[in-house]
Amino acid sequence: MSHPSGIDPSLVTGAWREGDPPGDRVFTDIGDLALDSGRTLPAVRLAHETWGTFDGSNAVLILHALTGDSHVVGPPGPGHPTGGWWETLVGPGAPIDTDRFFVVAANILGGCQGSTGPASLDPDGLPWGGSFPALTVRDQVRAEVALADRLGIDRWHGVVGGSAGGMRALEWAIEHPGRVDRLFLLATSAAASAEQIALSRTQVAAIENDPAWFGGDYYDGPHGPLAGLDLARRIAHLSYRSESELADRFGRTTQDDGTWAVDSYLRHHGTKLVRRFDANSYVVLTSAMDSHDVGRGRGGVEAALSRITARTVVAGIDSDRLYPLYQQHEIARHVPGAGPVAVVKSAHGHDGFLVEFDQVGELARELLQ
């Protein structure tokens, strides 16, 4: 595979590594974590950021999507390759108002921006790499519950999550209904669909077929499986945006060098991700999303969703082809008192939950008030 253009050829991973500037992260050790696989992940640490002041009852948990991290708000800088991914939704006077709420965002277990993941060191002091255990969404929430306990947060005023973050938000509200007052679910599902799993598996195959993959043990190599990660991101990004948006923005136009404009756009997003993410984490996290099924071991989806006691808003994007509206309608139908799905109008497809700040912000403000 060819190396992504514009990338340092010696780059192994875009992960945050020990010795890198911490930035705004705080690191909390939560101890050993029992996993659904039967394994135990030792000495787990979660990186997180907080905003506002905790008064005992005003905590709001924000759960990021697949390639997000704890840096919801703040500029890029040492330790943070990109700026906050939800800047206009969180802050003083914002819909998630940090003058009122104590906002917490943690990097997901298995991620690559400070929390324990494949690029972290194992008990022998070597990168976990390909030996990092498989995770489920429930494992990731188990880690977040332990973090909440360490922070002294017994109950969340609100739990907010979009896409993969919505999966974890659902698990929080189902498994720990007494700890979630309000629940905001954005562009997510009660269980991964066949198409979502198919897209995920194709992205994983792109990474694992990179000659530099080495079974996930590439950290001491000359470079990582960057071409595979780049290709995986391009495949994913197609599903994140809508067909009409791509047609309107790019059509059949070409650039001065003769390349298709839409191809250049996808290569740009692949290159951006390679600079800030880790291929192993991408495999671990997409595989965890494949495991998502709130009904597993709970008598089915309807029975699981009926456990939720939080005041709930379910929102979907009208142009989302990755998490289509029927999946949000299924959630809203079975969550007691959820009401109809709030449909966010957007040309941007699945990424509308990150782009349509006015519509999403209004829903968040109303729910959390």
Secondary structure, 3 states (H helix, E strand, C coil): CCCCCCCCCCCCCCCCCCCCCCCCCEEEEEEEEECCCCCEEEEEEEEEEEECCCCCCCEEEEECCCCCCCCCCCCCECCECCCCCCCCCEECCCCEECCCCEEEEECCCCCCCCCCCCCCECCCCCECHHHCCCCCHHHHHHHHHHHHHHHCCCCECEEEEECHHHHHHHHHHHHCHHHECEEEEECCCCECCHHHHHHHHHHHHHHHCCCCCHHHCCCCCCCCCHHHHHHHHHHHHHHHCCHHHHHHHCCCCECCCCCEHHHHHHHHHHHHHHHHCCHHHHHHHHHHHHCCECCCCCCCHHHHHCCCCCEEEEEEECCCCCCCHHHHHHHHHHCCCCCCCEEECCCCHHHHHHHCHHHHHHHHHHHHC
